[in-house]
Amino acid sequence: MTASASRALKAVLLVAGLGTRLRPLTDKTPKCLLPINGKPLLGIWLDKLLQAGVTEVLVNTHWLAEQVNAYIEKNTPEGLQITLFHEPELLGSAGTIAANRAFFGEDPFFIIYGDNLSDVDLGDFSKAHQIFRPVMTLGTFEAEFPQNCGIAEIDSKGIVKRFIEKPKDPRSNCAAAGIYLAEPSIFDYFPADHSGEQLDLGFDIIPRLVGNMRHYPINLLIDIGTPANYQKAQHQMLALDRATA
């Protein structure tokens, strides 16, 4: 069994970033379409979402959006319905979600930063969320450089008791993985008016959810945003493919 049979699942894949740290690779190719051992990262995530029982996915676009549109038109897995949301100006991770409130309706939904490679089992993630149904389940991993991440402090029951984005003096290395599952009640924690400025999940929303989040530990998480990490992802994906062959 993957997702809960009683509740539909939707998802938002955040893939609109410029990928400036990966230039010149991203000068002509959006980061989400860079191949990981031959398959674009966007395609890897679409497959994972389908396997977890997700039926509808929102994909935001900005840089080289026409390439993302073309890829989705030709490569959407059967069983997925994809809605494209173009941002002429980037809204920020939470800004994208806020602008698409109607899309999510009353269903729980995954929030996934599409520039990460992970071995996460989204079906198991969903089952873990359904046990307690917190406002949000926060995917976490052990960060090598926690000062560059959103850092969570977890109590003995798995509840997130503190969260700081990019702390100067991290109290732990338990970092937000950019893989979350939220209930529609998350919108109760969004500011009523953010004056048109970018709205960020890590800085503006997740700290408000402290006490109403549980964590879900993830083994592998690689942000492909740098050349070194992109190469690391290639090697890791090759190892994963061999392990499942």
C-alpha positions in Angstrom: 0.0 0.0 0.0 1.3 3.5 -0.8 -0.8 6.5 0.0 -3.9 6.5 2.2 -6.9 5.1 0.3 -9.2 7.5 2.1 -7.5 10.8 1.1 -6.3 12.1 -2.2 -2.8 13.4 -2.5 -1.5 16.3 -4.5 2.0 17.8 -4.8 3.9 20.9 -5.7 7.3 20.6 -7.3 9.3 23.7 -6.9 11.7 23.9 -9.8 11.7 27.5 -10.9 15.2 28.4 -9.6 17.9 30.0 -11.7 20.6 27.5 -10.8 23.3 30.2 -10.7 25.8 28.1 -8.9 25.7 25.5 -11.6 26.6 27.8 -14.5 27.5 27.3 -17.2 25.5 24.0 -17.1 22.3 26.0 -16.4 22.9 28.7 -19.0 21.0 26.7 -21.5 19.3 24.0 -19.4 17.1 24.5 -16.4 18.5 22.8 -13.3 15.5 20.4 -13.0 16.2 19.0 -16.4 19.9 18.3 -15.8 20.3 14.5 -16.3 21.1 12.3 -13.3 22.6 9.3 -15.0 20.6 10.0 -18.1 17.3 11.0 -16.6 16.3 14.6 -15.7 15.7 15.1 -12.0 12.2 16.4 -12.7 11.4 13.0 -14.3 12.8 11.2 -11.2 10.5 13.1 -9.0 7.4 12.6 -11.2 8.0 8.9 -11.1 8.3 9.0 -7.3 5.1 10.9 -6.8 3.1 8.6 -9.0 4.4 5.6 -7.1 3.3 7.2 -3.9 -0.3 7.6 -5.1 -0.2 11.3 -6.1 -2.5 12.1 -8.9 -2.1 15.9 -9.4 1.1 17.9 -9.4 1.7 21.6 -9.7 5.0 22.6 -11.3 6.2 26.1 -11.1 8.4 27.6 -13.8 10.6 30.6 -14.5 14.1 30.2 -16.0 13.9 28.5 -19.4 10.3 27.7 -18.8 9.6 26.6 -22.4 12.0 23.7 -21.9 10.2 22.5 -18.8 6.9 22.9 -20.6 8.1 20.8 -23.5 9.5 18.1 -21.2 6.3 17.7 -19.3 4.2 17.7 -22.5 6.2 14.7 -23.8 7.2 12.9 -20.6 4.3 13.1 -18.1 3.8 9.6 -16.6 0.4 8.1 -17.3 -1.8 8.6 -14.2 -0.4 12.1 -13.4 -2.2 15.3 -14.1 0.3 18.2 -14.2 -0.6 21.9 -13.8 2.1 24.4 -14.9 2.4 27.7 -13.1 4.7 30.3 -14.6 6.2 33.0 -12.5 7.5 36.0 -14.5 9.0 37.1 -11.2 9.9 34.5 -8.6 7.4 34.4 -5.7 9.5 32.4 -3.3 8.7 28.8 -2.2 5.8 29.8 0.1 4.7 32.5 -2.3 4.1 29.9 -5.0 2.1 27.8 -2.6 0.0 30.8 -1.5 -0.7 31.9 -5.1 -2.1 28.4 -5.8 -4.3 27.9 -2.8 -7.3 26.9 -4.9 -5.3 24.1 -6.6 -4.7 22.3 -3.3 -8.3 22.4 -2.1 -8.9 20.3 1.0 -6.4 17.6 0.2 -3.1 17.0 1.9 -0.2 17.7 -0.4 3.6 17.1 -0.8 5.9 20.1 -1.1 9.1 19.1 -2.8 12.1 21.2 -3.8 12.9 19.6 -7.1 16.6 20.3 -7.1 17.3 17.6 -4.6 18.1 14.0 -5.2 16.8 11.6 -2.6 16.1 7.9 -2.0 13.0 8.8 0.0 10.0 6.5 -0.2 7.2 8.9 -0.5 4.6 6.2 0.0 6.1 5.4 3.4 6.4 9.1 4.1 2.7 9.5 3.5 1.8 6.6 5.7 3.9 8.1 8.5 2.0 11.4 8.1 -1.4 9.7 8.2 -0.7 8.2 11.7 -0.8 11.6 13.5 -1.9 14.0 10.7 0.1 17.0 12.0 -0.2 20.3 10.1 3.0 19.2 8.4 5.5 16.3 8.4 9.0 17.6 7.9 11.4 15.4 6.0 14.8 15.7 7.7 18.4 14.5 7.1 21.7 14.8 8.9 23.5 17.8 7.4 27.2 18.1 6.9 27.0 21.9 7.1 24.0 22.7 9.3 24.6 26.4 9.2 23.6 26.4 5.6 20.3 24.6 6.3 17.0 25.0 8.1 17.7 23.2 11.4 15.0 21.4 13.5 15.2 20.3 17.1 13.1 17.2 17.7 11.8 15.9 21.0 11.6 12.2 22.0 8.1 11.9 20.4 9.3 13.1 17.0 7.7 16.5 17.3 9.6 19.6 16.0 10.1 21.8 19.0 12.3 24.5 17.4 13.2 25.5 13.8 15.7 28.1 12.6 16.6 28.7 9.0 20.4 28.9 8.5 21.3 29.4 12.1 24.7 31.0 13.0 25.2 28.5 15.8 23.2 25.3 15.0 22.1 23.3 18.0 21.8 20.1 15.9 22.5 18.8 12.4 18.9 17.7 11.8 18.1 19.6 8.7 15.0 20.2 6.6 15.2 18.2 3.4 12.9 20.2 1.2 10.4 17.3 1.2 7.3 17.9 3.2 3.7 16.7 3.5 1.2 19.3 4.6 -2.5 19.4 5.5 -4.6 22.2 4.0 -4.7 23.8 7.5 -1.1 25.0 6.8 -2.6 28.0 5.1 -3.8 29.2 8.5 -0.1 29.9 9.3 0.5 32.0 6.2 0.5 35.8 6.7 -2.7 37.5 5.5 -0.7 40.1 3.6 3.0 39.8 2.6 3.0 43.0 0.5 4.0 41.4 -2.7 7.4 40.4 -1.4 8.8 36.9 -1.9 7.6 34.5 0.8 9.9 31.7 1.9 8.9 28.5 3.6 12.0 28.2 5.7 12.1 31.8 7.0 8.4 32.7 7.0 6.2 29.7 7.4 7.9 26.6 9.0 9.0 28.4 12.2 5.3 29.2 12.8 4.5 25.5 12.7 6.7 24.6 15.6 4.7 22.2 17.9 2.4 21.2 15.0 5.0 19.3 12.9 6.5 15.9 13.2 9.7 14.8 11.4 10.4 12.0 9.0 14.1 11.0 8.8 15.5 10.6 5.3 18.8 8.7 4.6 19.9 10.3 1.3 19.5 14.0 0.3 21.8 15.7 -2.2 21.2 19.3 -3.3 22.5 19.3 -6.9 23.0 23.1 -6.7 26.8 23.0 -7.0 29.1 21.2 -9.6 30.5 19.0 -6.8 27.1 18.0 -5.6 25.9 17.4 -9.1 28.7 14.9 -9.7 28.1 13.4 -6.3 24.4 12.9 -7.3 25.5 11.1 -10.5 27.6 8.6 -8.6 24.9 8.1 -5.9 22.2 7.5 -8.5 24.4 5.0 -10.2 24.8 3.1 -6.9 21.0 3.2 -6.3 20.3 1.9 -9.8 22.8 -1.0 -9.3 21.3 -1.8 -5.9 17.8 -2.1 -7.4 18.8 -3.9 -10.7 
